[in-house]
């Protein structure tokens, strides 16, 4: 077989690292959902409230 170019080796390393990080993020998100600690929606609710008030003022 032929040797991989350096670019391809680096690209594969980056893809592997990104895959590990994505797996960690998915695991963390699912654990937050299961434990019920995913209840910090205060910022999203206030943003929705600002949008609603700005559209009703017009």
N, C-alpha and C positions, 0 to 999 in steps of 0.2 A: 504494500500500500504506500501511498504518498503521504508526506507530512502536511498537516494543516497549516495554512498561512497564519501568521501571528494575529492578524485582524480577526479571523474566525475564532481563534482560541479566546481572545479577549471578549468577543461578542457572546460566545457561549457562557463564559464566566459571568458576564453581566446578566444574561437571561436567567441563569441559575439563581443568582442572588435575588433578582426581582421576583422569581417564583417563590423563593423561601419567604420573602417579605409579604407577598400577597397571601400565602397560606397562613402566616401569623396573623395578619389583619382579619382574615375570615374567621379564624379560630377565636380571636379576641372579640369580634363582633357577635358571634353566636353565643359566647359565654356571657356577654353583657345582656343579651336578650333573655337567655335562660335564667340568669340570676335576678332579673328585674331591675338592674342598675341603669337601664337605658331609658331614663325618664327625664333627662335634661333637655326638654323641648322649649324652654322659656325663651330662648333667642329666636327660634323659628316662629313661635306664637306671636312675639312682639313684632317681628318683621311682617307677618301676615296682617296684624292689626294696623300697622302703619300704611300698608298698601290699601287696605279697605278704607281707611279714613281719607287717604289722599284721593281716591276715586269718588267718594261721596261728596267731597267738597266742591267738585267741579260743576 
